[in-house]
Amino acid sequence: MKPWSYYQHWLDLVSRSFALCIPQLTAPYRDEVALAYLLFRVLDTIEDAPFSEPAIQQRQFERLRGFLRTMPTTREVDAFVEAFPVNLTVGERSLLGETHALLAEGHALPAPARTSMYGAMDRMAQGMAAYTRRPAPMRLLDVEDVTRYCCFVAGVVGEMLTQLWTYDRKETPPPTALAYHFGLFLQKVNILKDQQEDEAAGRFLVPDRSELVASMRRDAQGALAYLQALPRGDRYRIFCAWSLMLGAVTIAQLDEPRRSRRDEVSQLLGQTAAIADDNAALAHQLAELMPPLPEVAERAPLVKPESFEWFRHTLAAPLTETELRELGVGGTRLPARPIVAARPTR
């Protein structure tokens, strides 16, 4: 793979928290996660870019899916990049220029890592494409719809991170359902944080703010259980702990004016790293950082343009229907019960 300085450069340009968290990992896992993140950002650009015609956007999704199956030529990637609108951010446009190099890195990975990474990307692309086919402006209908969407754009990432971490290890990985909770929690944080900007761009991802915030209680519990199930002393613990605690702080500060909190963040990350191997301390820290979440009665889910069968088949996650319902998909969520963390491997 390319030198780490290459990945760090692009993370610094297009990322915020992950530019801090990913370097905490050890190679080669660190480099694989960085590569995956950058490729996912290319996919995000297809979803977010203001294409003049929906058909062009759909064609871009299909082009990228094809690139995952077969390494494209430089000319094919150039045509893909040229099809984007001109009014992208500098970071987005610059990263698109690296698409061929990033794809080449992915295709050169060992088969298990490549299959995991590109499989997650392909499923994410299919989910994104379906949501962008909805009539404009794109609107999520209820909390179950938000959760379905988050499964595609973040749950599969949690699944992929776990798979990549597991390769060449003897430790038992955390349950896949907990990996999905971890991804859902972080994605719901981002959706709430970016609500104003998304709606200004015609993307209405928050059908009911109180209901969405209330749904995060179980995701936060699952994310914590995922973290606690990781073996003590593993750097992936710090990556997950930093991501989780930064998400909790963001939820607590949703209604505060945005300002630079660099010193506060640095202090939080230092405190979290110091207790990363202490499950009880991590649980206490999360409880201290998370604000009180509203108690909202759950409503029966609305009918979606995409069937539940389509969702389950396209997501293709190793989750039972009971686990999907516990995530909040496929019917009224099951009665809440405490999530108990697996004993971490020493």
DRENDO-1510 file (C-alpha; in Angstrom, 1 decimal, always signed):
<recs>
REC; n; res; u; v; w
REC; 1; MET; +0.0; +0.0; +0.0 .
REC; 2; LYS; +1.0; +3.6; -0.3 .
REC; 3; PRO; +3.0; +5.3; +2.5 .
REC; 4; TRP; +1.0; +6.4; +5.5 .
REC; 5; SER; +1.7; +10.0; +4.8 .
REC; 6; TYR; -0.4; +9.7; +1.6 .
REC; 7; TYR; -3.5; +8.6; +3.6 .
REC; 8; GLN; -2.9; +11.2; +6.4 .
REC; 9; HIS; -2.7; +14.0; +3.8 .
REC; 10; TRP; -6.1; +13.1; +2.3 .
REC; 11; LEU; -7.7; +12.4; +5.7 .
REC; 12; ASP; -6.6; +15.9; +6.9 .
REC; 13; LEU; -8.1; +17.4; +3.8 .
REC; 14; VAL; -11.6; +15.7; +3.8 .
REC; 15; SER; -12.1; +14.5; +7.3 .
REC; 16; ARG; -12.6; +15.9; +10.8 .
REC; 17; SER; -12.8; +13.3; +13.6 .
REC; 18; PHE; -11.6; +10.4; +11.6 .
REC; 19; ALA; -8.4; +12.2; +10.8 .
REC; 20; LEU; -7.7; +12.0; +14.5 .
REC; 21; CYS; -9.1; +8.5; +15.1 .
REC; 22; ILE; -7.7; +6.4; +12.2 .
REC; 23; PRO; -4.0; +7.1; +13.0 .
REC; 24; GLN; -4.5; +5.5; +16.4 .
REC; 25; LEU; -4.8; +2.1; +14.6 .
REC; 26; THR; -1.8; -0.1; +13.8 .
REC; 27; ALA; -0.7; -1.0; +10.3 .
REC; 28; PRO; -1.9; -2.7; +8.1 .
REC; 29; TYR; -5.4; -2.3; +9.6 .
REC; 30; ARG; -4.8; +1.5; +9.9 .
REC; 31; ASP; -4.0; +1.8; +6.2 .
REC; 32; GLU; -7.0; -0.4; +5.1 .
REC; 33; VAL; -9.4; +1.7; +7.2 .
REC; 34; ALA; -8.0; +4.9; +5.8 .
REC; 35; LEU; -8.3; +3.6; +2.2 .
REC; 36; ALA; -11.9; +2.5; +2.9 .
REC; 37; TYR; -12.8; +5.8; +4.4 .
REC; 38; LEU; -11.5; +7.7; +1.4 .
REC; 39; LEU; -13.3; +5.5; -1.1 .
REC; 40; PHE; -16.5; +5.9; +0.9 .
REC; 41; ARG; -16.0; +9.7; +0.6 .
REC; 42; VAL; -16.0; +9.3; -3.2 .
REC; 43; LEU; -19.3; +7.4; -2.9 .
REC; 44; ASP; -20.6; +10.2; -0.6 .
REC; 45; THR; -19.8; +12.7; -3.3 .
REC; 46; ILE; -22.0; +10.9; -5.8 .
REC; 47; GLU; -24.9; +11.0; -3.2 .
REC; 48; ASP; -24.4; +14.7; -2.3 .
REC; 49; ALA; -23.4; +16.3; -5.6 .
REC; 50; PRO; -26.0; +18.6; -7.3 .
REC; 51; PHE; -26.3; +16.7; -10.5 .
REC; 52; SER; -28.4; +18.4; -13.2 .
REC; 53; GLU; -30.3; +15.2; -13.9 .
REC; 54; PRO; -31.2; +12.2; -11.7 .
REC; 55; ALA; -30.2; +9.8; -14.5 .
REC; 56; ILE; -26.6; +11.1; -14.4 .
REC; 57; GLN; -26.4; +10.5; -10.7 .
REC; 58; GLN; -27.7; +6.9; -11.0 .
REC; 59; ARG; -25.2; +6.3; -13.8 .
REC; 60; GLN; -22.4; +7.4; -11.5 .
REC; 61; PHE; -23.5; +4.9; -8.8 .
REC; 62; GLU; -23.4; +2.1; -11.4 .
REC; 63; ARG; -20.1; +3.2; -12.8 .
REC; 64; LEU; -18.4; +3.1; -9.4 .
REC; 65; ARG; -20.0; -0.3; -8.7 .
REC; 66; GLY; -18.5; -1.6; -11.9 .
REC; 67; PHE; -15.1; -0.2; -10.9 .
REC; 68; LEU; -15.3; -2.3; -7.8 .
REC; 69; ARG; -15.8; -5.5; -9.8 .
REC; 70; THR; -13.1; -4.8; -12.4 .
REC; 71; MET; -10.2; -2.3; -12.1 .
REC; 72; PRO; -11.0; +0.5; -14.6 .
REC; 73; THR; -8.7; +2.2; -17.0 .
REC; 74; THR; -7.5; +5.7; -16.4 .
REC; 75; ARG; -9.7; +6.9; -19.3 .
REC; 76; GLU; -12.8; +5.3; -17.7 .
REC; 77; VAL; -12.1; +7.0; -14.3 .
REC; 78; ASP; -11.5; +10.3; -16.0 .
REC; 79; ALA; -14.9; +10.1; -17.7 .
REC; 80; PHE; -16.4; +9.2; -14.3 .
REC; 81; VAL; -14.8; +12.3; -12.6 .
REC; 82; GLU; -15.7; +14.6; -15.5 .
REC; 83; ALA; -19.4; +13.7; -15.1 .
REC; 84; PHE; -19.6; +15.4; -11.7 .
REC; 85; PRO; -21.0; +19.0; -11.5 .
REC; 86; VAL; -18.4; +21.7; -11.4 .
REC; 87; ASN; -19.6; +23.2; -8.1 .
REC; 88; LEU; -18.0; +20.8; -5.7 .
REC; 89; THR; -15.8; +21.7; -2.7 .
REC; 90; VAL; -12.1; +21.9; -3.2 .
REC; 91; GLY; -11.7; +18.8; -1.0 .
REC; 92; GLU; -14.3; +16.8; -2.9 .
REC; 93; ARG; -12.9; +17.7; -6.3 .
REC; 94; SER; -9.3; +17.0; -5.2 .
REC; 95; LEU; -10.2; +13.6; -3.8 .
REC; 96; LEU; -12.1; +12.6; -7.0 .
REC; 97; GLY; -8.8; +13.2; -8.8 .
REC; 98; GLU; -7.4; +10.3; -6.7 .
REC; 99; THR; -10.1; +7.8; -7.5 .
REC; 100; HIS; -8.0; +5.7; -9.9 .
REC; 101; ALA; -5.2; +5.5; -7.4 .
REC; 102; LEU; -7.5; +4.6; -4.5 .
REC; 103; LEU; -9.3; +1.9; -6.6 .
REC; 104; ALA; -5.9; +0.4; -7.6 .
REC; 105; GLU; -5.0; +0.2; -3.9 .
REC; 106; GLY; -8.2; -1.6; -3.1 .
REC; 107; HIS; -7.9; -4.1; -6.0 .
REC; 108; ALA; -4.3; -4.9; -4.8 .
REC; 109; LEU; -5.5; -5.9; -1.3 .
REC; 110; PRO; -5.5; -9.5; -0.2 .
REC; 111; ALA; -8.7; -11.2; -1.4 .
REC; 112; PRO; -10.5; -11.3; +2.1 .
REC; 113; ALA; -9.9; -7.6; +2.8 .
REC; 114; ARG; -10.8; -6.6; -0.8 .
REC; 115; THR; -14.0; -8.6; -0.7 .
REC; 116; SER; -15.0; -7.1; +2.7 .
REC; 117; MET; -14.2; -3.5; +1.7 .
REC; 118; TYR; -15.7; -3.6; -1.8 .
REC; 119; GLY; -18.7; -5.6; -0.7 .
REC; 120; ALA; -19.5; -3.0; +1.8 .
REC; 121; MET; -19.1; -0.2; -0.8 .
REC; 122; ASP; -21.3; -2.0; -3.3 .
REC; 123; ARG; -24.1; -2.5; -0.8 .
REC; 124; MET; -23.8; +1.1; +0.4 .
REC; 125; ALA; -24.0; +2.3; -3.2 .
REC; 126; GLN; -27.1; +0.3; -3.9 .
REC; 127; GLY; -28.8; +1.8; -0.8 .
REC; 128; MET; -27.8; +5.3; -1.6 .
REC; 129; ALA; -28.9; +4.9; -5.2 .
REC; 130; ALA; -32.4; +3.8; -4.0 .
REC; 131; TYR; -32.8; +6.7; -1.7 .
REC; 132; THR; -31.7; +9.2; -4.4 .
REC; 133; ARG; -34.3; +7.7; -6.7 .
REC; 134; ARG; -37.1; +9.0; -4.5 .
REC; 135; PRO; -38.9; +12.2; -5.6 .
REC; 136; ALA; -37.1; +15.4; -4.8 .
REC; 137; PRO; -36.6; +16.7; -2.3 .
REC; 138; MET; -35.3; +13.5; -0.7 .
REC; 139; ARG; -37.1; +12.9; +2.5 .
REC; 140; LEU; -36.9; +10.1; +5.2 .
REC; 141; LEU; -40.4; +9.3; +6.4 .
REC; 142; ASP; -40.0; +8.1; +10.0 .
REC; 143; VAL; -37.4; +6.8; +12.4 .
REC; 144; GLU; -37.4; +3.4; +10.9 .
REC; 145; ASP; -36.6; +5.0; +7.5 .
REC; 146; VAL; -33.7; +6.8; +9.1 .
REC; 147; THR; -32.5; +3.5; +10.6 .
REC; 148; ARG; -32.7; +1.7; +7.2 .
REC; 149; TYR; -30.7; +4.5; +5.6 .
REC; 150; CYS; -28.1; +4.4; +8.4 .
REC; 151; CYS; -27.8; +0.7; +8.0 .
REC; 152; PHE; -26.6; +1.3; +4.4 .
REC; 153; VAL; -24.4; +4.3; +5.0 .
REC; 154; ALA; -22.9; +3.3; +8.4 .
REC; 155; GLY; -24.0; -0.1; +9.6 .
REC; 156; VAL; -22.2; -1.8; +6.7 .
REC; 157; VAL; -19.1; +0.2; +7.7 .
REC; 158; GLY; -19.3; -1.2; +11.3 .
REC; 159; GLU; -19.6; -4.7; +9.8 .
REC; 160; MET; -16.6; -4.1; +7.5 .
REC; 161; LEU; -14.4; -2.6; +10.2 .
REC; 162; THR; -15.1; -5.7; +12.3 .
REC; 163; GLN; -14.3; -8.0; +9.5 .
REC; 164; LEU; -11.0; -6.2; +8.6 .
REC; 165; TRP; -10.0; -6.2; +12.2 .
REC; 166; THR; -10.7; -9.9; +12.6 .
REC; 167; TYR; -8.5; -11.1; +9.7 .
REC; 168; ASP; -5.3; -12.8; +11.0 .
REC; 169; ARG; -6.5; -12.6; +14.6 .
REC; 170; LYS; -7.5; -15.3; +17.1 .
REC; 171; GLU; -9.9; -13.1; +19.1 .
REC; 172; THR; -13.6; -13.6; +18.7 .
REC; 173; PRO; -15.1; -10.4; +17.2 .
REC; 174; PRO; -18.0; -8.5; +18.7 .
REC; 175; PRO; -21.4; -9.5; +17.5 .
REC; 176; THR; -22.4; -8.0; +14.1 .
REC; 177; ALA; -25.5; -6.5; +15.6 .
REC; 178; LEU; -23.4; -4.5; +18.0 .
REC; 179; ALA; -21.3; -3.3; +15.1 .
REC; 180; TYR; -24.4; -2.0; +13.4 .
REC; 181; HIS; -25.5; -0.2; +16.6 .
REC; 182; PHE; -22.0; +1.5; +16.6 .
REC; 183; GLY; -22.4; +2.7; +13.1 .
REC; 184; LEU; -26.0; +3.8; +13.6 .
REC; 185; PHE; -25.2; +5.8; +16.6 .
REC; 186; LEU; -22.4; +7.7; +14.8 .
REC; 187; GLN; -24.5; +8.3; +11.7 .
REC; 188; LYS; -27.5; +9.6; +13.6 .
REC; 189; VAL; -25.2; +12.0; +15.4 .
REC; 190; ASN; -24.0; +13.3; +12.0 .
REC; 191; ILE; -27.6; +13.6; +10.7 .
REC; 192; LEU; -28.7; +15.6; +13.7 .
REC; 193; LYS; -25.5; +17.8; +13.6 .
REC; 194; ASP; -25.9; +18.5; +9.9 .
REC; 195; GLN; -29.7; +18.9; +9.8 .
REC; 196; GLN; -29.7; +22.6; +8.9 .
REC; 197; GLU; -27.1; +22.2; +6.1 .
REC; 198; ASP; -28.8; +19.1; +4.7 .
REC; 199; GLU; -32.2; +20.7; +4.5 .
REC; 200; ALA; -30.8; +23.8; +2.9 .
REC; 201; ALA; -29.5; +21.4; +0.2 .
REC; 202; GLY; -32.9; +19.7; -0.2 .
REC; 203; ARG; -32.2; +16.6; +1.9 .
REC; 204; PHE; -34.7; +16.1; +4.8 .
REC; 205; LEU; -33.2; +13.3; +6.9 .
REC; 206; VAL; -34.9; +14.2; +10.2 .
REC; 207; PRO; -38.6; +13.3; +10.2 .
REC; 208; ASP; -39.0; +14.0; +13.9 .
REC; 209; ARG; -36.1; +15.3; +16.0 .
REC; 210; SER; -37.4; +14.0; +19.4 .
REC; 211; GLU; -38.1; +10.6; +18.1 .
REC; 212; LEU; -34.7; +10.3; +16.3 .
REC; 213; VAL; -32.8; +11.5; +19.4 .
REC; 214; ALA; -34.8; +9.0; +21.6 .
REC; 215; SER; -33.9; +6.2; +19.2 .
REC; 216; MET; -30.2; +6.8; +20.0 .
REC; 217; ARG; -30.5; +5.4; +23.5 .
REC; 218; ARG; -30.3; +1.8; +22.4 .
REC; 219; ASP; -27.7; +2.6; +19.7 .
REC; 220; ALA; -25.5; +4.2; +22.4 .
REC; 221; GLN; -25.9; +1.1; +24.6 .
REC; 222; GLY; -25.0; -1.2; +21.7 .
REC; 223; ALA; -22.0; +1.0; +20.6 .
REC; 224; LEU; -20.7; +0.8; +24.2 .
REC; 225; ALA; -21.2; -2.9; +24.3 .
REC; 226; TYR; -19.3; -3.2; +21.0 .
REC; 227; LEU; -16.4; -1.2; +22.4 .
REC; 228; GLN; -16.3; -3.2; +25.7 .
REC; 229; ALA; -16.2; -6.5; +23.8 .
REC; 230; LEU; -12.9; -5.7; +22.1 .
REC; 231; PRO; -9.7; -7.1; +23.7 .
REC; 232; ARG; -7.9; -4.8; +26.1 .
REC; 233; GLY; -4.7; -3.4; +24.9 .
REC; 234; ASP; -5.8; -3.3; +21.2 .
REC; 235; ARG; -5.5; +0.1; +19.5 .
REC; 236; TYR; -8.9; -0.5; +17.8 .
REC; 237; ARG; -10.3; +0.1; +21.3 .
REC; 238; ILE; -9.0; +3.7; +21.3 .
REC; 239; PHE; -10.3; +4.3; +17.8 .
REC; 240; CYS; -13.8; +3.1; +18.9 .
REC; 241; ALA; -13.7; +4.9; +22.2 .
REC; 242; TRP; -12.7; +8.2; +20.7 .
REC; 243; SER; -15.4; +8.0; +18.0 .
REC; 244; LEU; -18.0; +7.1; +20.6 .
REC; 245; MET; -17.1; +9.8; +23.1 .
REC; 246; LEU; -16.9; +12.5; +20.4 .
REC; 247; GLY; -20.3; +11.5; +19.2 .
REC; 248; ALA; -21.7; +11.8; +22.8 .
REC; 249; VAL; -20.2; +15.3; +23.1 .
REC; 250; THR; -21.7; +16.3; +19.8 .
REC; 251; ILE; -25.2; +15.1; +20.9 .
REC; 252; ALA; -24.8; +17.1; +24.2 .
REC; 253; GLN; -23.9; +20.3; +22.2 .
REC; 254; LEU; -26.4; +20.1; +19.4 .
REC; 255; ASP; -28.3; +23.2; +20.4 .
REC; 256; GLU; -25.2; +25.2; +21.2 .
REC; 257; PRO; -23.5; +27.6; +18.8 .
REC; 258; ARG; -20.7; +26.0; +16.9 .
REC; 259; ARG; -17.3; +27.1; +17.9 .
REC; 260; SER; -13.7; +25.8; +18.0 .
REC; 261; ARG; -13.3; +23.4; +20.9 .
REC; 262; ARG; -9.8; +22.1; +20.0 .
REC; 263; ASP; -8.5; +22.2; +23.6 .
REC; 264; GLU; -11.6; +20.5; +25.0 .
REC; 265; VAL; -11.4; +17.8; +22.4 .
REC; 266; SER; -7.7; +17.2; +23.1 .
REC; 267; GLN; -8.4; +16.9; +26.8 .
REC; 268; LEU; -11.3; +14.5; +26.1 .
REC; 269; LEU; -9.3; +12.3; +23.9 .
REC; 270; GLY; -6.4; +12.1; +26.4 .
REC; 271; GLN; -8.8; +11.1; +29.2 .
REC; 272; THR; -10.5; +8.5; +27.0 .
REC; 273; ALA; -7.2; +7.0; +25.9 .
REC; 274; ALA; -6.2; +6.7; +29.6 .
REC; 275; ILE; -9.3; +4.6; +30.4 .
REC; 276; ALA; -9.6; +2.7; +27.1 .
REC; 277; ASP; -9.1; -0.7; +28.8 .
REC; 278; ASP; -11.4; -0.1; +31.7 .
REC; 279; ASN; -15.0; -1.1; +30.8 .
REC; 280; ALA; -16.6; +0.4; +33.9 .
REC; 281; ALA; -14.8; +3.7; +33.4 .
REC; 282; LEU; -15.8; +3.9; +29.8 .
REC; 283; ALA; -19.4; +3.3; +30.7 .
REC; 284; HIS; -19.2; +6.0; +33.4 .
REC; 285; GLN; -17.6; +8.5; +30.9 .
REC; 286; LEU; -20.3; +7.8; +28.3 .
REC; 287; ALA; -23.0; +8.3; +30.9 .
REC; 288; GLU; -21.4; +11.6; +32.0 .
REC; 289; LEU; -21.1; +12.9; +28.4 .
REC; 290; MET; -24.5; +11.9; +27.0 .
REC; 291; PRO; -27.3; +14.3; +27.7 .
REC; 292; PRO; -30.7; +13.1; +28.9 .
REC; 293; LEU; -32.6; +11.6; +26.0 .
REC; 294; PRO; -36.3; +12.1; +25.6 .
REC; 295; GLU; -38.8; +9.3; +26.2 .
REC; 296; VAL; -41.0; +9.1; +23.1 .
REC; 297; ALA; -43.5; +6.4; +22.5 .
REC; 298; GLU; -42.6; +4.4; +19.3 .
REC; 299; ARG; -45.1; +4.5; +16.5 .
REC; 300; ALA; -45.8; +1.8; +13.9 .
REC; 301; PRO; -43.6; +2.3; +10.9 .
REC; 302; LEU; -45.0; +3.9; +7.8 .
REC; 303; VAL; -45.0; +2.2; +4.4 .
REC; 304; LYS; -41.8; +2.9; +2.5 .
REC; 305; PRO; -41.2; +3.2; -1.3 .
REC; 306; GLU; -38.8; +0.3; -0.8 .
REC; 307; SER; -40.1; -2.9; +0.7 .
REC; 308; PHE; -38.7; -4.5; +3.8 .
REC; 309; GLU; -37.8; -7.6; +1.7 .
REC; 310; TRP; -35.8; -5.3; -0.7 .
REC; 311; PHE; -34.1; -3.7; +2.3 .
REC; 312; ARG; -33.1; -7.0; +3.8 .
REC; 313; HIS; -31.9; -8.6; +0.5 .
REC; 314; THR; -29.9; -5.5; -0.5 .
REC; 315; LEU; -28.3; -4.9; +2.9 .
REC; 316; ALA; -27.3; -8.6; +2.9 .
REC; 317; ALA; -26.2; -8.4; +6.5 .
REC; 318; PRO; -25.6; -11.4; +8.7 .
REC; 319; LEU; -28.5; -10.3; +11.0 .
REC; 320; THR; -31.6; -12.2; +12.0 .
REC; 321; GLU; -35.0; -10.6; +11.8 .
REC; 322; THR; -35.0; -10.3; +15.6 .
REC; 323; GLU; -31.7; -8.4; +15.5 .
REC; 324; LEU; -33.0; -6.1; +12.7 .
REC; 325; ARG; -36.1; -5.4; +14.9 .
REC; 326; GLU; -33.8; -4.6; +17.8 .
REC; 327; LEU; -32.1; -2.1; +15.6 .
REC; 328; GLY; -35.5; -0.6; +14.8 .
REC; 329; VAL; -36.2; -2.1; +11.3 .
REC; 330; GLY; -38.9; -4.4; +10.1 .
REC; 331; GLY; -41.7; -3.5; +12.6 .
REC; 332; THR; -42.1; -2.0; +16.0 .
REC; 333; ARG; -38.9; -2.3; +17.9 .
REC; 334; LEU; -38.7; -5.1; +20.4 .
REC; 335; PRO; -39.1; -4.2; +24.1 .
REC; 336; ALA; -35.9; -2.7; +25.4 .
REC; 337; ARG; -33.7; -4.9; +27.4 .
REC; 338; PRO; -30.2; -4.2; +28.7 .
REC; 339; ILE; -27.4; -4.9; +26.4 .
REC; 340; VAL; -24.6; -6.8; +28.2 .
REC; 341; ALA; -21.1; -6.5; +26.8 .
REC; 342; ALA; -19.2; -9.6; +25.9 .
REC; 343; ARG; -16.2; -10.3; +28.0 .
REC; 344; PRO; -13.2; -8.8; +26.2 .
REC; 345; THR; -10.4; -11.1; +25.2 .
REC; 346; ARG; -7.2; -10.4; +27.1 .
</recs>
